[in-house]
Amino acid sequence: MAESNKSLLDKDKRTILAIIDRSDELTPTLRYACNRAKITKSRLSLLHVIEPSAEFGNYMMIDDIIREEDYREAEDLVHHYSGIAQDWNGDIPTIYIKKGHKVEELIKLINEQEDISLLILGIGIGKNGPGPLVQALTGKHSGTIRIPITLVPGSLSIEEVDKFSDR
């Protein structure tokens, strides 16, 4: 009986989603997401999207090799940051690896996974602005997302992130 009650409670547990990529703002963003998940007793989910690469047309074997390499690299990247997230908040995060366009796959995941209740994104620190995902979700696609978005400045140190996330 206790187990079924626990599984019902777990279904009601909210989930915080963070994007795993190779951006400079990943570390403070992941730290903030971990802190918020721990403080709010939420689950943490990590999403990495493998963006389409150039197609080699008639050279299917080359396409297949590139796709396999892309997937292996994505797995390595996500598992690396999953380990860091587990160290920071004590729980193993849920991992999603999707193939496609980042904005579309992100919106699709949020719509499919009703427990996702908060998206945490890093704001780019380079001269290119906040980053394409932030620009898309606060601009063209702003009406397509059903959950709040928290933006974390990529220039924050771990200590600053801890301070601002009430850790």
Residue pairs with C-beta under 8 A, 6 or more apart in sequence:
11 115
13 41
13 42
13 43
13 115
14 40
14 42
14 43
14 115
14 116
14 117
14 118
15 42
15 43
15 44
15 45
15 94
15 113
15 115
15 116
15 117
15 118
16 33
16 36
16 37
16 40
16 42
16 43
16 44
16 45
16 116
16 117
16 118
16 119
16 120
17 33
17 45
17 46
17 47
17 109
17 110
17 116
17 118
17 119
17 120
18 29
18 30
18 33
18 44
18 45
18 46
18 47
18 119
18 120
18 121
19 29
19 46
19 47
19 48
19 49
19 102
19 106
19 121
19 122
19 133
20 26
20 30
20 46
20 47
20 48
20 77
20 78
20 81
21 48
21 49
21 77
22 77
23 122
23 124
23 131
23 154
24 124
24 125
24 126
24 154
25 122
25 123
25 124
25 125
25 131
25 152
25 153
25 154
25 155
26 81
26 122
27 158
28 122
28 152
28 153
28 154
28 155
28 156
28 157
28 158
28 160
28 161
29 120
29 121
29 122
29 152
29 154
30 81
30 84
30 85
30 88
31 88
31 158
31 161
31 162
31 165
32 120
32 150
32 152
32 156
32 161
32 164
32 165
33 44
33 85
33 120
34 44
34 85
34 88
34 89
35 88
35 89
35 161
35 162
35 165
35 166
35 167
36 42
36 118
36 120
36 150
36 165
37 43
37 44
37 89
37 91
38 88
38 89
38 90
38 91
38 167
39 165
39 166
39 167
42 117
42 118
43 91
43 93
43 94
43 115
44 85
44 89
44 91
44 93
44 94
45 93
45 94
45 95
45 96
45 113
45 116
46 78
46 81
46 82
46 85
46 93
46 94
46 95
46 96
47 96
47 97
47 98
47 105
47 106
47 109
48 74
48 77
48 78
48 95
48 96
48 97
48 98
49 97
49 98
49 99
49 100
49 101
49 102
49 105
49 106
50 70
50 71
50 74
50 97
50 98
50 99
50 100
51 100
51 101
51 102
52 99
52 100
52 101
53 66
53 67
53 70
55 63
56 62
56 63
56 66
71 97
74 97
75 97
78 95
78 97
79 95
82 92
82 93
82 95
85 93
86 92
86 93
96 109
98 105
98 108
98 109
99 105
102 132
102 133
103 132
103 133
103 136
103 137
103 141
106 119
106 133
106 137
107 141
107 144
107 145
109 116
110 116
110 119
110 145
110 146
110 147
111 146
116 147
117 147
117 148
118 147
118 148
118 149
118 150
119 137
119 145
119 147
119 148
119 149
119 150
120 149
120 150
120 152
121 131
121 133
121 134
121 137
121 149
121 150
121 151
121 152
122 131
122 134
122 151
122 152
122 153
122 154
123 130
123 131
123 134
123 151
123 152
123 153
123 154
124 130
124 131
124 134
124 154
125 153
125 154
125 155
129 135
130 138
130 151
134 151
137 145
137 149
138 149
152 161
156 164
